[in-house]
Amino acid sequence: MKKILHILSLVAIVASLSACISVVESTAEAGKQISVMSQQAVATCGQGNVDKVTTTSFTCKQNSR
């Protein structure tokens, strides 16, 4: 049972660290703009390094080393 809980917790941690872009727009045109900006953000920031995307801009995550 402990092994299953350990595996499930690892899966939950990995899922929480995966790249996720939240979108809050209502129109089809805004959705298209978000799609374009998302592609540009991934190309600029790198996969998993996008912080926020809007219809007009995006930000990359800050790398803390």
C-alpha positions as CSV (number, residue, x, y, z in Angstrom):
1,M,0.0,0.0,0.0
2,K,2.9,2.4,0.8
3,K,4.4,1.7,-2.6
4,I,1.2,2.7,-4.4
5,L,0.8,5.9,-2.3
6,H,4.5,6.7,-3.1
7,I,3.9,6.2,-6.8
8,L,0.7,8.3,-6.8
9,S,2.4,11.1,-5.0
10,L,5.2,11.1,-7.5
11,V,2.7,11.2,-10.4
12,A,0.9,14.1,-8.7
13,I,4.2,16.0,-8.3
14,V,5.1,15.5,-11.9
15,A,1.7,16.6,-13.1
16,S,1.9,19.8,-11.0
17,L,5.2,20.7,-12.6
18,S,4.1,20.2,-16.2
19,A,3.6,23.2,-18.4
20,C,0.2,24.7,-18.2
21,I,-1.1,27.8,-19.8
22,S,-4.4,29.2,-18.4
23,V,-6.6,31.0,-20.8
24,V,-9.5,33.3,-19.8
25,E,-11.0,34.6,-23.0
26,S,-14.5,34.3,-24.4
27,T,-14.5,35.0,-28.2
28,A,-13.2,32.9,-31.0
29,E,-10.9,35.7,-32.2
30,A,-9.4,36.0,-28.8
31,G,-8.8,32.2,-28.8
32,K,-7.0,32.5,-32.1
33,Q,-4.8,35.3,-30.7
34,I,-4.0,33.3,-27.6
35,S,-3.0,30.4,-29.8
36,V,-0.6,32.6,-31.8
37,M,0.9,34.1,-28.7
38,S,1.2,30.7,-27.1
39,Q,3.2,29.4,-30.0
40,Q,5.4,32.5,-29.9
41,A,5.8,32.1,-26.2
42,V,7.0,28.5,-26.4
43,A,9.3,29.4,-29.3
44,T,10.8,32.2,-27.2
45,C,10.8,30.9,-23.7
46,G,11.1,27.2,-24.4
47,Q,8.7,24.3,-23.6
48,G,7.7,24.5,-19.9
49,N,9.1,27.9,-19.3
50,V,6.0,30.0,-20.2
51,D,4.5,31.9,-17.2
52,K,1.5,33.7,-18.7
53,V,-0.1,34.3,-22.1
54,T,-2.6,37.0,-23.0
55,T,-4.0,38.0,-26.4
56,T,-1.3,40.7,-26.7
57,S,1.7,39.4,-24.8
58,F,3.4,36.7,-22.9
59,T,5.9,36.3,-20.0
60,C,8.5,33.6,-19.4
61,K,9.2,32.0,-16.1
62,Q,12.1,33.4,-14.2
63,N,14.9,30.8,-13.9
64,S,16.2,30.8,-10.3
65,R,19.6,29.1,-10.1
